[in-house]
Amino acid sequence: MSAPEPTIVATSGGHRPGGRTVVAFDSLVHHAVELSGAHGRRPRVLYIGTAIGDAEHFTARMTEAARVAGFDLTPLHLFPMPNHDDVEGTVLDQDVVWVMGGSVANLLAVWRVHGLDRILRRAWRAGVVLSGVSAGSICWFRGGTTDSFGPELRPVTNALGLLPYGNGVHYDTDPGRRPLVHRLVADGTLPTTHCTDDGVGLVYRGTELAEAVAEAPGKSAYLVTRQGDTVVEERLQPRRLPPVPR
């Protein structure tokens, strides 16, 4: 099974504290799995933790979260070397790719060294659902705002560009994100930019935004567009996803 058309779920969420585990997959991850069309067997989820240096402790947490969720999770590590002989075959064999947050600048550099950027583009076209949180959201767009270079937020503009927009994550919890997105769209550094509060995801079919979804109440998504030398921000009311039993 695969998604009927290229699908991306770009989020500022997907994780929550677990009951018997440190981390559990929340509704946004489950929705990405649902969109993949995996039925009648355990869904196959590829976890990519490049943005946090393939930290082994977090890979263990994701593995436990997947066990509780009923997913078969395969980690893809690139440090100190790829942990699979056939990286492309491994990626294409998945239902969903889930990319962890961290440094999007480092993620992009390492992916390109290993050709993973090209592999993920092929997987997207083949119907593997691409998804992730924070850096794992920005990577699918042209760029966004990041703290990859230090505590002061800066733009990143060389992301994969599968989606022809900018991306603003953590829009309601990091006070520097919104004003910087507005400045970058106003001066043309970023194109029209799609933004998410924490707990919100954006679902794309092909390159078109299909809907905004949320795993938490009172949250929103936003479209920031340039008009002359200023910007207009449009609020999108997300559809609330069913909660994941605890």
C-alpha positions as CSV (number, residue, x, y, z in Angstrom):
1,M,0.0,0.0,0.0
2,S,1.1,3.6,-0.6
3,A,-0.5,7.0,-0.5
4,P,-2.5,7.6,-3.7
5,E,-0.5,10.7,-4.5
6,P,2.7,12.4,-3.1
7,T,1.9,13.3,0.5
8,I,3.7,15.3,3.1
9,V,2.6,16.0,6.7
10,A,4.6,18.9,8.0
11,T,4.2,19.5,11.8
12,S,5.1,21.3,15.0
13,G,4.1,18.2,17.0
14,G,3.6,14.5,16.9
15,H,5.2,13.6,20.3
16,R,3.9,13.6,23.9
17,P,4.9,12.0,27.2
18,G,4.1,8.4,27.3
19,G,2.4,6.3,29.9
20,R,4.9,3.4,30.1
21,T,7.4,5.1,27.8
22,V,9.3,8.4,27.9
23,V,7.8,9.5,24.6
24,A,4.6,8.4,22.7
25,F,3.5,9.1,19.2
26,D,0.6,11.6,19.2
27,S,-2.2,12.1,16.7
28,L,-0.2,13.8,14.0
29,V,2.1,10.7,13.6
30,H,-0.9,8.4,13.6
31,H,-2.6,10.6,10.9
32,A,0.5,10.3,8.7
33,V,0.3,6.5,9.1
34,E,-3.4,6.6,8.2
35,L,-2.7,8.7,5.1
36,S,-0.2,6.1,3.9
37,G,-3.0,3.5,3.3
38,A,-1.2,0.8,5.4
39,H,-3.9,-1.6,6.4
40,G,-4.1,-5.3,7.5
41,R,-0.5,-5.3,8.8
42,R,1.8,-3.3,11.1
43,P,2.6,0.0,9.4
44,R,6.3,0.5,8.5
45,V,7.7,3.8,9.8
46,L,11.3,5.0,9.0
47,Y,12.7,7.2,11.8
48,I,15.4,9.7,10.7
49,G,17.3,11.4,13.5
50,T,20.0,13.2,11.5
51,A,19.0,16.6,13.0
52,I,20.1,15.5,16.5
53,G,23.1,13.6,15.3
54,D,21.4,10.2,15.4
55,A,21.3,10.3,19.2
56,E,21.0,6.7,20.3
57,H,18.9,7.5,23.4
58,F,16.3,9.2,21.3
59,T,16.3,6.4,18.7
60,A,15.5,4.0,21.7
61,R,12.7,6.3,22.7
62,M,11.2,6.3,19.2
63,T,11.5,2.5,19.0
64,E,9.5,2.1,22.3
65,A,7.0,4.7,21.1
66,A,6.5,2.7,17.9
67,R,6.1,-0.6,19.8
68,V,3.3,0.9,21.9
69,A,1.7,2.4,18.8
70,G,1.8,-0.9,16.9
71,F,4.2,0.3,14.3
72,D,7.3,-1.5,12.9
73,L,10.0,1.2,13.2
74,T,13.3,1.2,11.3
75,P,15.9,3.8,12.2
76,L,18.0,5.3,9.5
77,H,21.4,6.5,10.9
78,L,24.0,8.3,8.9
79,F,26.5,8.7,11.8
80,P,29.2,7.4,11.7
81,M,28.1,5.7,8.5
82,P,24.7,4.6,7.0
83,N,23.4,1.7,9.0
84,H,21.8,0.0,5.9
85,D,23.6,-1.4,2.9
86,D,20.7,-0.4,0.6
87,V,19.5,3.0,1.9
88,E,17.2,3.7,-1.1
89,G,15.6,0.3,-0.9
90,T,15.1,0.7,2.9
91,V,13.4,4.1,2.4
92,L,11.2,2.9,-0.5
93,D,10.1,-0.1,1.6
94,Q,8.4,2.2,4.2
95,D,4.9,3.5,4.6
96,V,5.9,6.7,6.4
97,V,9.1,8.6,7.0
98,W,9.2,10.5,10.3
99,V,12.0,13.1,10.6
100,M,13.0,14.3,14.1
101,G,13.6,18.0,14.9
102,G,17.0,19.6,15.7
103,S,19.4,21.3,13.3
104,V,17.8,21.6,9.9
105,A,21.1,23.1,8.5
106,N,23.1,20.1,9.6
107,L,20.4,17.7,8.4
108,L,20.4,19.2,4.9
109,A,24.2,19.1,4.6
110,V,24.5,15.5,5.8
111,W,21.5,14.3,3.6
112,R,23.1,15.8,0.5
113,V,26.5,14.2,1.2
114,H,24.8,10.8,1.3
115,G,22.3,11.5,-1.6
116,L,19.4,11.0,0.8
117,D,17.8,14.2,-0.5
118,R,17.4,12.6,-3.9
119,I,16.2,9.3,-2.4
120,L,13.5,11.0,-0.3
121,R,12.3,12.9,-3.4
122,R,11.9,9.5,-5.2
123,A,10.1,8.0,-2.2
124,W,7.7,11.0,-2.1
125,R,6.8,10.4,-5.7
126,A,6.4,6.7,-5.1
127,G,3.8,7.3,-2.4
128,V,5.8,7.1,0.8
129,V,4.3,9.7,3.2
130,L,7.0,12.2,4.2
131,S,6.5,13.7,7.6
132,G,8.3,15.2,10.6
133,V,8.5,17.8,13.3
134,S,10.3,21.2,13.4
135,A,13.5,20.7,11.4
136,G,11.7,17.6,10.1
137,S,9.0,19.9,8.8
138,I,11.1,22.8,7.4
139,C,13.2,20.4,5.3
140,W,10.4,19.6,2.9
141,F,9.9,23.3,2.0
142,R,12.2,25.9,0.4
143,G,13.2,27.1,3.8
144,G,12.1,28.7,7.1
145,T,13.4,30.1,10.4
146,T,16.0,28.1,12.4
147,D,18.2,28.2,15.4
148,S,20.7,25.9,13.7
149,F,23.4,28.6,13.7
150,G,23.0,29.9,17.2
151,P,20.4,31.2,19.8
152,E,19.4,34.0,17.4
153,L,17.0,32.8,14.8
154,R,18.1,33.0,11.2
155,P,16.7,32.1,7.8
156,V,17.5,28.8,6.0
157,T,16.7,29.0,2.3
158,N,18.3,25.9,0.8
159,A,15.9,23.2,2.0
160,L,14.7,20.4,-0.3
161,G,12.0,22.5,-2.0
162,L,9.5,19.6,-2.5
163,L,7.0,22.2,-1.4
164,P,7.3,25.7,-3.0
165,Y,6.7,27.6,0.2
166,G,8.5,28.7,3.3
167,N,7.7,27.0,6.6
168,G,7.3,28.5,10.1
169,V,7.3,26.1,13.0
170,H,6.6,26.6,16.7
171,Y,4.7,29.8,15.8
172,D,3.0,30.2,19.1
173,T,5.7,29.1,21.5
174,D,8.9,30.8,20.2
175,P,8.3,34.5,20.3
176,G,11.0,35.3,17.7
177,R,9.5,33.1,14.9
178,R,6.4,35.1,13.9
179,P,8.2,38.5,13.5
180,L,11.1,36.9,11.6
181,V,8.8,35.1,9.2
182,H,7.0,38.4,8.5
183,R,10.3,40.2,7.8
184,L,11.6,37.4,5.6
185,V,8.4,37.2,3.5
186,A,8.2,41.0,3.3
187,D,11.7,41.3,1.9
188,G,11.4,38.3,-0.4
189,T,13.9,36.1,1.4
190,L,11.1,33.5,1.8
191,P,8.1,33.0,-0.5
192,T,4.6,32.6,0.8
193,T,5.1,30.8,4.1
194,H,2.9,28.2,5.9
195,C,3.2,28.2,9.7
196,T,2.1,26.0,12.5
197,D,1.5,26.4,16.2
198,D,2.7,23.6,18.4
199,G,0.5,20.6,18.0
200,V,-0.6,21.5,14.4
201,G,0.3,19.8,11.1
202,L,-0.2,20.7,7.4
203,V,-1.2,18.0,5.0
204,Y,-0.1,18.4,1.3
205,R,-1.3,16.4,-1.7
206,G,1.3,16.9,-4.3
207,T,2.4,20.5,-3.7
208,E,-1.1,21.8,-2.7
209,L,-2.1,22.4,0.9
210,A,-5.0,20.0,1.5
211,E,-5.8,20.8,5.1
212,A,-4.5,21.8,8.5
213,V,-5.0,19.3,11.4
214,A,-4.3,19.5,15.1
215,E,-3.7,17.1,18.0
216,A,-4.3,19.9,20.6
217,P,-7.2,22.3,21.1
218,G,-7.0,26.1,20.6
219,K,-4.2,25.9,18.0
220,S,-4.0,27.3,14.5
221,A,-2.1,27.3,11.2
222,Y,-1.3,30.4,9.2
223,L,-0.5,31.6,5.6
224,V,1.8,34.5,5.4
225,T,1.9,36.2,2.0
226,R,3.6,39.3,0.6
227,Q,1.6,42.3,-0.5
228,G,3.8,45.1,-1.7
229,D,6.3,45.9,1.0
230,T,4.3,44.3,3.8
231,V,2.7,40.9,4.6
232,V,-0.8,39.6,5.3
233,E,-1.3,36.7,7.7
234,E,-4.3,34.5,7.3
235,R,-5.3,32.2,10.1
236,L,-6.5,28.7,9.2
237,Q,-8.6,26.7,11.6
238,P,-7.3,23.2,11.8
239,R,-9.5,20.1,12.0
240,R,-9.1,18.4,15.3
241,L,-7.7,14.8,15.0
242,P,-9.1,12.0,17.3
243,P,-7.0,11.7,20.4
244,V,-4.7,8.7,20.8
245,P,-5.7,6.6,23.8
246,R,-3.3,6.9,26.7
